[in-house]
Amino acid sequence: MAGFEDILTASSEELVRIFYVFGNEIKKSPDTEKTDRIARKLRLRTAQLLIAVGFNPSINNLTELLPILGYKTIDDLYNDRNEIFIKDIYKRVNLENILCLYATVREHPETLQIMQYLIENRLMSIESRIEETVNSMLIEKYKAEIKAIYLDGIAGIDFAENRLNKMDSGFRALVNEVSIITESKLIPAGDIFFRNTILPEEKRKLLNRGYIPIELVHSRLEDESISQSEKKMLQDFLSMNKNNPEPQ
């Protein structure tokens, strides 16, 4: 029986083999019920099935499967796929599914480009839910997803720049995103350190991880435009590390 990852990563031939067996069984069912029935047979949620098959790069060339899945056009399938990806917050499509999705999509440039377009709206949905619920389990899943977005190579420069340019971003600080960006090598730590949009607490974490040479701290303190809170943080850091010029 095909699972989420099996469908997501299946070749064209494998997709045909997975879904053709349902053709005769559900051909008299209304289109709106076909994916539900197939999903139950595969022991998946309908949302999981649509994400898996919808993000499989091979589905675009298998229009003969669309009627079996209850769709008239590939765009209709993609629209449902996109809505689920953006709006479902670890309910019908769990974190493990999402991490598997990112690990797979990074190998397919065309699908990756679509994913990069959708991610910002998905993160807005997650962040809005966190603001509403302040749920610790949701926050931990959000952290894991952000880390995968960067370290799996899903995020591009434009995505990272947009995140870094947000003033006083509590969500960015919440997941220690500046350190993750540094680890991903998208943008150098020194570049991030000199930005006014980055919170003092975020810069302190870069310092504590040893990403910033002491001479850059002194250079930053020479900038008279920095906030008093950042200035104090930098001075405190230098004071604590005066006998250890390179923080460990």
C-alpha positions in Angstrom: 0.0 0.0 0.0 1.4 3.4 -1.0 2.0 5.9 1.8 2.5 9.7 1.7 6.2 9.6 0.7 5.6 6.8 -1.8 3.1 8.9 -3.7 5.2 12.1 -3.4 8.4 10.5 -4.8 6.8 8.0 -7.3 7.9 8.0 -10.9 5.3 8.4 -13.7 5.0 4.6 -14.0 4.6 4.1 -10.3 1.9 6.8 -10.1 -0.1 5.1 -12.8 0.3 1.8 -11.0 -0.8 3.3 -7.7 -4.0 5.0 -9.0 -5.2 2.9 -12.0 -6.4 0.2 -9.7 -9.0 2.6 -8.4 -10.4 3.5 -11.8 -13.2 0.9 -12.1 -14.0 0.9 -8.4 -14.8 4.6 -8.2 -15.8 5.6 -11.7 -19.5 6.0 -10.8 -18.7 8.1 -7.7 -19.2 11.9 -7.9 -15.9 13.7 -8.6 -16.1 15.4 -5.1 -15.9 12.0 -3.4 -13.2 10.3 -5.5 -10.2 11.6 -3.7 -11.8 10.9 -0.3 -12.5 7.3 -1.3 -9.0 6.7 -2.7 -7.4 8.3 0.4 -9.4 6.0 2.7 -8.3 3.0 0.7 -4.7 4.2 1.1 -5.2 4.9 4.8 -4.4 8.6 4.2 -6.2 11.8 4.9 -7.6 13.4 1.7 -5.3 16.4 2.3 -2.3 14.2 2.6 -3.1 12.5 -0.7 -3.6 15.8 -2.5 -0.4 17.3 -1.2 1.6 14.1 -2.1 0.2 13.7 -5.6 -0.1 17.4 -6.2 3.6 18.1 -5.5 4.9 15.1 -7.3 6.5 16.6 -10.4 5.3 13.7 -12.6 1.6 14.4 -12.2 1.8 17.3 -14.7 2.3 14.8 -17.5 -0.3 12.3 -16.3 -3.6 14.0 -17.3 -5.1 10.5 -17.7 -5.1 10.2 -13.9 -7.1 13.4 -13.3 -10.5 11.8 -13.8 -9.6 9.0 -11.4 -8.7 11.7 -8.8 -12.0 13.6 -9.5 -10.4 16.5 -11.3 -11.1 18.0 -14.8 -7.9 20.0 -15.1 -4.5 20.0 -13.5 -5.0 23.6 -12.4 -8.0 22.5 -10.3 -5.8 19.9 -8.6 -3.0 22.5 -8.0 -5.5 25.0 -6.6 -6.7 22.6 -4.0 -3.1 21.5 -3.3 -2.0 25.1 -2.8 -4.9 26.0 -0.5 -4.2 23.0 1.7 -0.5 23.7 1.9 -1.1 27.4 2.8 -3.9 26.9 5.3 -3.5 23.6 7.0 -1.4 23.9 10.2 -0.3 20.4 11.1 -3.8 19.1 11.3 -4.5 17.0 8.2 -1.0 17.2 6.9 1.4 16.7 9.8 4.9 18.0 10.4 6.6 14.8 9.2 4.7 15.1 5.9 5.8 18.7 5.5 9.5 17.9 6.3 9.3 15.0 3.8 7.8 17.4 1.2 10.7 19.9 1.6 13.3 17.2 1.4 11.8 16.0 -1.9 10.9 19.3 -3.6 14.4 20.6 -3.3 15.5 18.1 -6.0 13.0 19.4 -8.5 13.7 23.1 -9.6 10.2 23.7 -11.2 8.3 22.5 -8.1 10.8 24.2 -5.8 10.0 27.5 -7.5 6.3 27.1 -6.9 7.0 26.1 -3.3 9.1 29.2 -2.7 6.1 31.3 -3.9 3.7 29.5 -1.5 5.9 29.4 1.6 5.5 33.0 2.7 1.7 32.7 2.8 2.0 29.4 4.7 4.2 31.0 7.3 1.8 33.9 7.7 -1.0 31.3 8.4 1.2 29.6 11.0 2.3 32.8 12.7 -1.3 34.1 12.8 -2.3 30.8 14.6 0.6 31.1 17.0 -0.6 34.7 17.9 -4.1 33.4 18.5 -3.2 30.3 20.6 0.4 30.7 22.0 0.5 26.9 21.8 4.0 25.6 22.8 3.6 22.4 20.6 2.7 24.6 17.6 5.7 26.8 18.2 8.1 23.8 18.3 6.7 22.5 15.0 7.0 26.0 13.5 10.7 26.1 14.6 11.3 22.7 13.0 9.7 23.8 9.7 11.7 27.1 9.6 14.9 25.2 10.1 14.0 22.8 7.3 13.1 25.6 4.9 16.6 27.0 5.2 18.8 23.9 5.7 17.0 21.9 3.0 17.7 24.7 0.5 14.0 25.7 0.0 14.6 29.3 1.0 16.3 31.6 -1.5 18.0 34.9 -1.0 14.9 36.9 -1.6 13.0 35.0 1.1 15.8 35.4 3.6 16.1 39.1 2.8 12.3 39.7 3.3 12.5 37.9 6.7 15.5 39.9 7.8 14.0 43.3 6.7 11.1 43.0 9.0 11.5 45.4 11.9 11.3 44.0 15.4 10.3 40.5 14.2 9.3 38.6 17.3 8.8 35.4 15.2 12.2 35.6 13.7 13.7 35.9 17.2 11.5 33.2 18.5 13.0 30.5 16.2 16.6 32.0 16.3 16.2 32.5 12.5 19.3 34.7 12.0 21.5 31.9 13.3 19.7 29.4 11.0 20.2 31.7 8.0 23.9 31.9 8.9 24.2 28.1 9.1 22.5 27.8 5.7 25.2 30.2 4.3 22.6 32.2 2.4 23.8 35.5 4.0 27.0 36.0 6.0 26.7 36.6 9.7 28.7 39.8 9.5 26.2 41.2 7.0 23.3 40.4 9.3 25.1 41.7 12.4 25.3 45.3 10.9 21.6 45.5 10.1 19.4 47.8 12.1 16.4 45.6 11.6 17.9 42.8 13.7 17.1 42.8 17.4 19.8 43.1 20.0 18.8 39.7 21.4 19.2 38.1 17.9 22.7 39.7 17.6 23.6 38.4 21.0 22.9 34.9 19.9 25.2 35.3 16.9 27.9 36.5 19.3 27.4 33.6 21.7 27.7 31.2 18.8 31.0 32.7 17.8 29.8 33.9 14.4 31.0 37.5 14.9 34.7 38.5 15.4 35.4 40.9 18.2 36.7 43.5 15.8 33.2 43.7 14.3 31.7 44.3 17.7 34.0 47.3 18.2 33.2 48.5 14.7 29.5 48.3 15.3 29.8 50.3 18.6 31.4 53.1 16.6 28.1 53.6 14.8 26.3 56.4 16.6 22.9 55.5 15.2 22.6 52.2 17.0 19.9 51.9 19.7 20.8 52.2 23.4 19.6 48.6 24.0 22.0 47.3 21.3 24.8 49.4 22.6 24.4 48.1 26.1 24.2 44.5 24.9 27.5 44.9 22.9 29.3 46.6 25.8 28.1 43.9 28.2 29.4 41.2 25.7 32.8 42.9 25.5 33.0 43.2 29.2 32.2 39.5 29.7 34.7 38.5 27.1 37.5 41.0 27.7 39.9 38.1 28.5 38.6 35.9 25.6 38.8 37.9 22.4 37.2 35.2 20.3 34.0 33.9 22.0 33.4 30.2 21.9 
